[in-house]
Amino acid sequence: MKRLHRPRWLPIDPYILLLLGTVGLAALLPARGSAADVASWASTGAVALLFFLYGARLSTREALDGLRHWRLHVTVLACTFAVFPLLGLAARGLVPVILTHPLYQGLLFLTLVPSTVQSSIAFTSIARGNVPAAICAGSFSSLVGIVATPLLAASLLGSSTGFSADSLLKIVLQLLVPFVAGQVLRRWIGGFVTRHKKVLSLVDRGSILLVVYTAFSQGMVQGIWHQVSPARLGGLFAVEAVVLAVMLALTWYGGKALRFGRADRIALQFAGSKKSLAAGLPMASVLFGAQAALAVLPLMLFHQMQLIVCAVIAKRRARDPEAQLSAAEPAEASRTAVGTGTRSG
């Protein structure tokens, strides 16, 4: 798959500009009436297709092999669904001085969302970490989050969300059922999906843009954006920067304390410190309804922040002496094996 490279003069990822442009489009031309219904159905279908393709791409054998790293996966899940929420609860003391109550609710919801899949894999690969472990950790987190995130939201956010058995059923039908269907049909379509990774990337990004447009259109129609001032946005940015820094440090040095190898620590850092926009947006749309736009604002901001910061970290990890040594070992082993074969022949 050919990747789009941004021009050297452009300091921001083009996809971030697309997200900002989508928000601007929703502000100028929000979907109303029947158009809003069409946008909602389209975003729901796109997210379902995305998780179907996730299921078709993930090898069942790969997932089973990943269970051998159960300590790593348990640690990622603990970071995602225990440590993150604790930080979110601690931020309650910042209301109302730094955060408004609606922004705090969005921040707390952000801490309950599962980890990412694609970006965790990409950054782990760049940093020369344990890529299979990152694939499994991100996938397990997404599956657990389908149930854990709504339950945690109901427990910690209470009446702020419209949580019910019907809400959980909608989330399961939109995310888990397509994923399982993809796994079932992987035998026939897995090869095609693997060969056409660009399709998955387009569906991934396109589905997020659709959900963002739908959620922010609802926010414009409801007139909730008058609740957010530039000063409050600056405060939210600062709080999220601290949360991200804490999680990046905790996953890296905590992995060392737990005696994980360098490759596993890299997978832990990138899978355990990030949150999924693709999974979080549709959940927020179901749980928060008309208030979803304000609820997903912290998640959108955190998502862009984590991509930028983790890209820098991944490149630095790739230049570590340990990374250079590990990259050289396979080549040295290959030369030794060739030489041995020649002598024995």
C-alpha positions in Angstrom: 0.0 0.0 0.0 1.3 3.4 -1.0 1.2 5.8 1.9 0.4 9.5 1.5 3.3 11.6 2.5 2.7 15.2 3.6 4.8 17.9 2.0 7.9 18.9 3.9 6.5 22.4 4.5 3.3 21.0 6.1 3.9 20.4 9.8 0.5 18.7 10.3 -0.7 15.3 9.1 -3.1 15.8 6.2 -5.7 13.6 7.9 -5.8 16.0 10.8 -6.6 18.8 8.3 -9.4 16.5 6.9 -10.8 16.1 10.4 -10.7 19.9 11.0 -12.3 20.4 7.6 -15.0 18.0 8.5 -15.8 19.9 11.7 -15.8 23.1 9.7 -18.2 21.6 7.1 -20.5 20.5 9.9 -20.4 24.0 11.3 -21.3 25.6 8.0 -23.6 23.0 6.5 -24.9 20.7 9.3 -27.1 17.8 8.4 -30.7 18.5 9.3 -33.9 16.5 9.1 -33.8 13.7 6.5 -30.2 14.5 5.7 -29.2 13.9 9.3 -30.9 10.5 9.2 -29.0 9.6 6.0 -25.7 10.7 7.5 -26.4 8.7 10.7 -27.2 5.5 8.8 -24.2 6.0 6.6 -21.8 6.5 9.5 -23.3 3.4 11.3 -22.8 1.3 8.2 -19.3 2.6 7.6 -18.2 1.7 11.2 -19.8 -1.8 10.9 -17.9 -2.3 7.6 -14.7 -1.2 9.3 -15.0 -3.8 12.1 -16.0 -6.4 9.6 -12.7 -5.8 7.8 -10.9 -5.9 11.1 -12.3 -9.3 11.7 -11.4 -10.5 8.2 -7.9 -9.3 8.6 -7.0 -10.7 12.0 -5.7 -14.3 11.6 -7.3 -16.7 14.1 -4.0 -18.4 14.5 -2.3 -15.1 15.0 -4.8 -14.3 17.8 -4.2 -17.7 19.4 -0.5 -17.3 19.2 -0.8 -13.9 20.8 -2.3 -15.5 23.9 1.2 -16.7 24.8 1.9 -13.1 25.7 -1.0 -13.1 28.2 1.0 -11.0 30.7 1.5 -8.3 28.2 -2.2 -8.3 27.1 -3.4 -8.2 30.7 -1.1 -5.3 31.4 -2.4 -3.4 28.3 -6.0 -4.1 29.4 -5.2 -2.9 32.9 -3.7 0.4 31.5 -6.7 0.9 29.2 -9.6 0.1 31.5 -8.2 0.7 35.0 -5.3 3.2 35.1 -6.8 5.5 32.4 -10.2 5.7 34.2 -8.4 6.4 37.5 -6.7 9.4 35.9 -10.1 10.5 34.5 -11.7 10.3 38.0 -8.7 12.3 39.4 -9.4 15.1 36.9 -12.8 15.6 38.6 -11.0 18.0 40.9 -10.4 20.4 38.0 -14.1 21.2 37.6 -15.2 24.0 37.4 -11.8 25.9 37.6 -10.2 24.4 34.4 -12.9 22.2 32.9 -16.6 22.6 32.6 -18.7 19.7 33.7 -19.6 18.6 30.0 -15.9 18.7 29.0 -15.0 16.7 32.1 -17.6 14.1 31.1 -16.1 13.9 27.7 -12.6 13.5 29.2 -13.8 10.8 31.5 -15.5 9.0 28.6 -12.2 9.3 26.7 -10.4 7.3 29.5 -12.9 4.5 29.1 -12.5 3.9 25.4 -10.5 0.9 24.1 -7.0 1.1 22.6 -6.3 1.6 18.9 -5.4 -1.2 16.5 -3.8 0.2 13.4 -1.8 3.1 14.8 -0.5 0.8 17.6 0.7 -1.7 15.0 2.2 1.1 12.8 4.2 2.8 15.6 5.3 -0.6 17.1 6.6 -1.6 13.7 8.5 1.8 13.2 10.1 1.4 16.6 11.0 -2.2 15.9 8.9 -3.7 18.7 6.8 -6.8 19.0 4.3 -6.3 16.1 2.3 -9.5 16.6 1.8 -8.6 20.3 0.6 -5.1 19.3 -1.8 -6.6 16.8 -3.3 -9.0 19.4 -3.2 -6.4 22.2 -5.1 -3.8 20.2 -7.6 -6.4 18.9 -8.3 -7.8 22.4 -8.7 -4.3 23.8 -11.2 -3.4 21.1 -13.3 -6.6 21.7 -13.2 -6.1 25.5 -14.1 -2.5 25.1 -17.3 -3.3 23.2 -18.7 -4.4 26.5 -16.4 -2.8 29.1 -16.7 0.8 27.8 -20.5 1.0 28.0 -20.6 -0.7 31.4 -17.8 1.6 32.8 -19.6 4.6 31.3 -22.9 3.6 33.0 -21.1 3.2 36.3 -18.9 6.3 36.3 -21.0 8.7 34.2 -24.3 7.6 35.6 -27.3 9.5 34.4 -25.1 11.6 32.0 -25.3 8.9 29.4 -28.4 7.2 28.0 -27.0 3.8 28.9 -29.5 0.9 28.8 -29.6 -2.7 27.7 -30.8 -1.4 24.3 -27.7 0.9 24.1 -25.4 -2.1 24.8 -27.2 -4.1 22.2 -26.8 -1.4 19.6 -23.0 -1.2 20.3 -22.7 -5.0 20.1 -24.6 -5.1 16.8 -22.6 -2.3 15.3 -19.1 -3.4 16.4 -18.9 -7.0 17.7 -21.3 -8.8 15.3 -19.5 -7.4 12.2 -16.1 -8.4 13.7 -17.3 -11.9 14.3 -18.8 -12.1 10.8 -15.4 -11.0 9.4 -13.7 -13.8 11.4 -16.2 -16.4 10.1 -15.7 -15.3 6.4 -12.0 -14.8 6.7 -11.4 -18.2 5.1 -12.8 -16.8 1.8 -12.0 -13.1 1.9 -9.0 -12.9 4.3 -6.5 -13.0 1.4 -8.3 -10.3 -0.5 -8.4 -8.0 2.5 -4.8 -8.6 3.3 -3.7 -7.8 -0.2 -5.8 -4.6 -0.4 -4.8 -2.9 2.9 -5.5 0.4 1.3 -9.2 -0.4 1.3 -9.1 -0.9 5.1 -7.3 2.3 5.5 -9.9 4.2 3.4 -12.8 2.7 5.3 -11.1 3.4 8.6 -10.5 7.1 7.9 -13.7 7.6 6.0 -15.9 6.1 8.7 -14.3 8.4 11.3 -15.0 11.4 9.1 -18.6 10.4 8.7 -19.1 9.9 12.4 -17.4 13.2 13.2 -19.6 15.0 10.6 -22.8 13.4 12.0 -21.9 14.1 15.7 -20.8 17.7 15.1 -23.9 18.4 12.9 -26.0 17.3 15.8 -24.1 19.7 18.1 -24.6 22.6 15.7 -28.3 21.9 15.5 -28.6 21.7 19.2 -26.5 24.8 19.7 -24.2 23.3 22.3 -21.0 24.9 20.9 -21.7 28.1 22.7 -20.8 26.2 25.9 -17.1 26.0 24.9 -14.7 29.0 25.1 -11.1 29.1 23.8 -9.8 29.3 27.4 -11.7 26.0 28.2 -10.3 24.4 25.1 -6.8 25.4 26.2 -7.4 24.0 29.6 -8.6 20.7 28.1 -5.5 20.5 25.9 -3.2 21.0 28.9 -5.0 18.3 30.9 -4.9 15.8 28.1 -1.2 16.5 27.5 -0.5 15.6 31.1 -2.7 12.4 30.9 -0.8 11.3 27.8 2.6 12.0 29.3 1.7 10.0 32.4 0.5 7.0 30.4 3.5 7.0 28.1 5.9 7.1 31.1 4.0 4.6 33.1 3.7 2.0 30.2 7.4 2.4 29.4 9.0 2.3 32.9 6.2 0.1 34.2 7.1 -2.4 31.5 10.7 -2.3 32.6 9.7 -2.9 36.2 7.6 -5.9 35.1 10.7 -7.2 33.3 9.3 -7.1 29.8 11.8 -7.2 27.0 12.4 -4.1 24.8 10.2 -5.3 22.0 7.3 -6.0 24.4 7.8 -2.7 26.2 7.4 -0.9 22.9 4.1 -2.8 22.2 3.0 -2.0 25.7 3.7 1.7 25.4 1.9 2.2 22.1 -1.0 -0.1 22.8 -1.5 0.9 26.4 -1.2 4.7 26.1 -3.6 5.3 23.2 -7.4 5.5 22.7 -9.4 4.5 19.6 -11.3 7.2 17.8 -13.0 4.6 15.5 -14.4 2.7 18.5 -15.1 5.7 20.7 -17.1 7.8 18.3 -19.9 5.3 17.5 -20.2 4.4 21.2 -20.5 8.1 22.2 -23.1 8.6 19.5 -25.2 5.8 21.1 -24.6 6.7 24.7 -24.7 10.5 24.6 -27.2 11.1 21.8 -27.6 14.8 21.0 -24.8 15.7 23.4 -22.3 13.4 21.6 -20.5 16.3 19.8 -19.3 17.8 23.1 -18.6 14.4 24.5 -16.3 13.3 21.7 -14.4 16.6 21.5 -11.8 15.5 24.2 -11.4 12.2 22.3 -10.8 13.9 19.0 -8.2 16.2 20.6 -6.5 13.4 22.4 -6.4 11.3 19.2 -4.5 13.9 17.3 -2.2 14.5 20.2 -1.3 10.8 20.6 -0.6 10.4 16.9 1.8 13.3 16.8 3.6 12.4 20.0 3.8 8.7 19.4 5.2 9.3 15.9 8.1 11.2 17.4 8.7 8.6 20.1 8.6 5.7 17.5 11.2 7.3 15.4 13.4 7.9 18.4 13.0 4.3 19.5 14.0 3.1 16.1 17.4 5.0 16.5 18.1 3.4 19.9 21.3 1.3 20.0 19.3 -1.7 21.1 17.1 -1.3 18.1 20.1 -1.2 15.7 21.6 -4.3 17.4 18.3 -6.3 17.2 18.0 -5.3 13.5 21.5 -6.5 12.8 21.2 -9.8 14.6 18.9 -11.5 12.0 21.3 -10.5 9.1 24.3 -11.8 11.1 22.5 -15.0 11.8 21.6 -15.4 8.2 25.2 -14.9 7.1 26.4 -17.5 9.6 23.8 -20.0 8.5 24.8 -19.5 4.8 28.5 -19.9 5.7 27.8 -23.1 7.6 25.8 -24.5 4.8 28.6 -23.8 2.3 31.2 -25.5 4.4 29.1 -28.6 5.0 28.2 -28.8 1.3 
